[in-house]
Amino acid sequence: MIHTETDIQECRKLWETFSPHKGAWDDWDLMFAYHDQDNHRFNFMVHQNADGHADGLVPLVFDTKNNRFMLMAGSYPDGRILWIRHEDFPEFFEQFPEHTVLFELSQSWVSALLKFSPQFEASFAELDTRYYLVPSEFHFDFNQHIGTFSSEKKQKFLYDLRNIGKREPILHWSDENYADLFIELVNRNFGEASDYADPDNANEVRRVIAELKRSGRLKTLTIEIDGDRHAVSLSLLHGNKMIALYASSNNDYNNLGKLLNVETINEACRLRVDEISF
């Protein structure tokens, strides 16, 4: 049997019960920072066993702006799994509301599910691909990782970094909110084609970054050239993991984006995080 829970406090209790509490995206407080309280309504789906005890959870919310149901926090988190038994998925599938979209499901979780229920393969046309590095694998020294590149790729990579280095970039690490700089840079590079030319999308970034700043999880890198900031990376620190959320650079400066990414990874190495994901 499946029932729906809409009360925020009950939803939080369910989350705390079923979350594995292993990664950043398992943390209620972090996920609530991504929860749009103005436009998302809780619609958690709870499976009950024959004794009436809850034994599975799909934490859906209803996105009133886009008229769809999705997992809490939408497409922000990656590598997601449903906290249910594979054998219960057909029952959930039958009761998913119309216009349900499940973003960024873990490929390994979906593969395991499809072994159990191959009839649902067509429903999982787009699988999540995670991009991450484990700094301990290259002894917290990104130069060692670069050393694994092919000779040609390594030479080109280092050449590009030397060239942007000639502009004497100045790095600024902080916990400051530079959401507006990120939006400005993306809009400058892409004009009307930018996602953030839409005020609603821009305000969503501002809301999320403000919440991360408030919670003490924000890690910011800006890069200054000729007295102005021309690049920004906004990352999340949670436990001993770092997630690079938003990054943009002024396209007038060749390879500035590459430098931005390298220095973000270097900071993850300095912090000796277990993992940095992108």
C-alpha positions in Angstrom: 0.0 0.0 0.0 1.2 3.5 -0.8 0.0 6.8 0.7 1.0 10.4 0.2 2.4 12.7 2.9 2.2 16.5 2.4 3.0 17.8 5.9 6.5 19.2 6.1 7.3 17.9 9.5 6.2 14.4 8.7 8.1 14.6 5.5 11.2 15.5 7.4 10.7 12.6 9.8 10.3 10.2 6.8 13.5 11.6 5.2 15.5 11.1 8.4 14.2 7.6 8.6 14.9 6.4 5.1 18.0 8.5 4.2 21.2 6.5 4.2 23.0 9.7 5.6 26.1 8.9 3.5 26.4 11.8 1.1 25.7 15.5 0.8 22.4 14.9 -1.0 21.2 12.6 1.8 21.1 15.6 4.2 17.7 17.1 4.8 19.0 20.6 5.7 21.1 20.8 2.5 18.2 19.5 0.3 15.8 22.0 1.9 18.1 24.8 0.8 17.3 23.7 -2.7 13.6 23.3 -2.0 11.7 26.2 -3.5 9.2 26.9 -0.8 7.1 29.2 -2.9 6.6 26.9 -5.8 7.2 23.3 -4.6 4.6 21.3 -2.6 5.6 18.2 -0.6 4.1 15.0 -2.0 6.1 12.2 -0.5 5.0 8.7 -1.5 5.3 6.2 1.4 5.1 2.4 1.0 3.6 0.5 3.8 4.0 -3.3 4.5 1.2 -5.6 5.5 1.6 -4.5 9.1 1.1 -0.9 8.2 4.7 0.1 8.8 6.5 2.4 6.4 9.2 0.5 4.5 9.9 2.7 1.4 10.0 6.3 0.4 10.0 8.3 -2.9 10.3 11.9 -1.8 8.3 13.7 -4.5 7.4 17.3 -4.6 4.9 19.0 -7.0 6.4 21.8 -9.0 3.6 24.3 -9.4 5.4 26.5 -11.9 6.1 23.7 -14.3 3.1 21.5 -13.5 5.2 18.4 -12.8 6.1 16.0 -10.0 9.8 15.4 -9.3 12.2 14.4 -6.5 12.8 16.9 -3.8 15.4 19.5 -5.0 14.7 18.6 -8.7 17.7 18.2 -11.0 20.3 19.7 -8.6 21.5 16.5 -6.9 23.1 13.8 -8.9 23.4 10.0 -8.4 20.1 9.7 -6.8 18.3 6.5 -5.7 14.8 5.8 -4.6 14.6 4.5 -1.1 12.4 1.5 -2.0 12.8 -2.2 -2.6 13.1 -3.0 -6.3 10.2 -5.4 -6.0 8.0 -2.5 -4.9 8.8 -0.2 -7.9 5.9 -1.5 -10.1 3.5 -0.5 -7.4 5.0 3.0 -7.2 5.1 3.3 -11.0 1.4 2.6 -11.2 0.7 5.3 -8.7 3.1 8.0 -9.8 1.1 11.1 -10.6 0.8 12.2 -14.2 3.8 14.4 -15.3 6.3 12.7 -12.9 9.9 13.2 -13.9 12.8 11.6 -11.9 16.0 13.5 -12.6 19.6 12.3 -12.2 18.9 8.8 -11.0 22.0 6.7 -10.3 22.9 4.6 -13.3 23.9 1.6 -11.1 20.6 1.8 -9.2 18.6 1.9 -12.4 20.6 -1.0 -13.8 19.9 -3.1 -10.7 16.2 -2.2 -10.9 16.0 -3.2 -14.6 17.5 -6.6 -13.9 14.5 -7.1 -11.6 11.9 -5.3 -13.8 13.2 -5.1 -17.4 9.8 -4.0 -18.6 10.5 -0.5 -17.4 13.6 0.0 -19.5 11.9 2.5 -21.9 11.0 4.7 -18.9 14.7 5.3 -18.2 15.9 6.6 -21.5 18.3 9.2 -20.0 20.7 8.0 -17.3 22.8 10.1 -15.0 26.5 10.3 -15.6 28.6 11.5 -12.7 31.8 13.4 -13.1 34.1 13.3 -10.1 37.6 13.0 -8.9 39.0 11.3 -5.8 42.0 13.4 -4.8 43.6 10.6 -2.7 44.0 8.6 -5.9 46.6 11.1 -7.1 48.0 11.8 -3.6 46.1 15.2 -3.4 48.4 16.6 -6.1 46.5 17.5 -9.3 49.8 17.7 -11.2 50.1 13.9 -10.7 46.7 13.5 -12.3 47.7 15.7 -15.2 50.7 13.4 -15.6 48.3 10.6 -16.6 47.2 12.5 -19.7 48.5 11.5 -23.1 51.7 13.4 -24.0 49.9 15.6 -26.5 47.0 16.4 -24.2 49.3 17.1 -21.3 51.5 19.5 -23.4 48.5 21.4 -24.7 46.9 21.6 -21.2 50.0 23.0 -19.5 50.6 25.4 -22.4 47.1 26.8 -22.0 47.6 27.3 -18.3 51.0 29.1 -18.8 49.3 31.4 -21.3 46.5 32.5 -19.0 49.2 32.8 -16.3 50.8 35.5 -18.3 47.8 37.7 -17.5 48.8 37.6 -13.8 45.5 36.4 -12.5 44.8 36.9 -8.8 42.8 34.2 -7.0 40.4 35.1 -4.2 39.0 32.3 -2.1 36.1 33.2 0.3 32.6 32.2 1.5 31.1 35.2 -0.2 27.9 35.2 -2.3 28.9 36.0 -5.9 25.7 34.6 -7.5 25.3 37.9 -9.4 28.7 37.7 -10.9 28.0 34.2 -12.1 24.8 35.3 -13.7 26.4 38.4 -15.2 29.2 36.3 -16.8 26.9 33.7 -18.2 24.6 36.3 -19.7 27.6 38.2 -21.1 28.8 35.0 -22.8 25.5 33.7 -24.2 23.2 36.8 -24.4 19.5 35.9 -24.9 20.4 32.2 -25.2 21.5 32.2 -21.5 19.3 30.3 -19.1 19.8 33.2 -16.7 18.3 35.8 -19.1 15.1 34.5 -17.6 14.7 36.4 -14.3 13.1 33.4 -12.6 16.1 31.2 -13.3 18.5 33.9 -12.2 16.5 34.4 -9.0 16.6 30.6 -8.3 20.4 30.7 -8.4 20.4 33.7 -6.1 18.1 31.9 -3.7 20.1 28.7 -3.6 23.5 30.4 -3.1 22.0 32.6 -0.4 20.9 29.5 1.4 24.3 27.9 1.1 26.0 31.0 2.3 23.6 31.2 5.3 24.3 27.5 6.2 28.1 27.9 6.0 28.5 25.4 3.2 29.5 27.9 0.4 33.1 27.9 -1.0 33.8 30.7 -3.6 36.6 31.3 -6.0 36.8 34.5 -8.0 39.7 35.3 -10.4 40.7 38.9 -10.9 42.6 40.2 -14.0 43.5 43.8 -14.6 41.6 44.9 -11.5 38.2 43.2 -12.3 36.8 39.8 -11.4 36.3 37.8 -14.6 35.6 34.3 -13.3 33.8 32.7 -10.5 33.2 29.2 -9.1 30.6 28.5 -6.5 31.0 25.2 -4.7 29.4 23.3 -1.9 31.3 21.9 1.0 29.5 19.1 2.9 31.3 16.8 5.3 34.4 15.9 3.5 33.1 16.3 0.0 33.1 19.2 -2.4 30.6 19.8 -5.2 31.3 22.4 -7.9 27.9 23.8 -8.5 28.2 26.9 -10.7 31.2 28.3 -12.6 31.6 30.8 -15.4 34.4 33.0 -16.8 34.7 35.8 -19.3 35.1 34.2 -22.7 37.3 37.1 -23.8 40.1 35.6 -21.8 41.2 32.3 -23.4 41.7 29.4 -21.0 40.4 31.4 -18.0 37.7 28.8 -17.5 40.3 26.0 -17.5 42.3 27.9 -14.8 39.1 28.3 -12.8 38.5 24.5 -12.9 42.1 23.6 -12.1 42.2 25.9 -9.1 38.9 24.6 -7.8 40.4 21.1 -8.0 43.6 22.3 -6.4 41.6 23.7 -3.5 39.8 20.4 -3.1 43.2 18.8 -2.8 44.4 21.3 -0.2 41.3 20.6 1.8 42.0 16.9 1.4 38.4 16.1 0.5 37.3 12.6 -0.2 35.7 13.6 -3.5 35.1 16.5 -5.7 32.2 16.3 -8.2 31.0 18.5 -11.0 
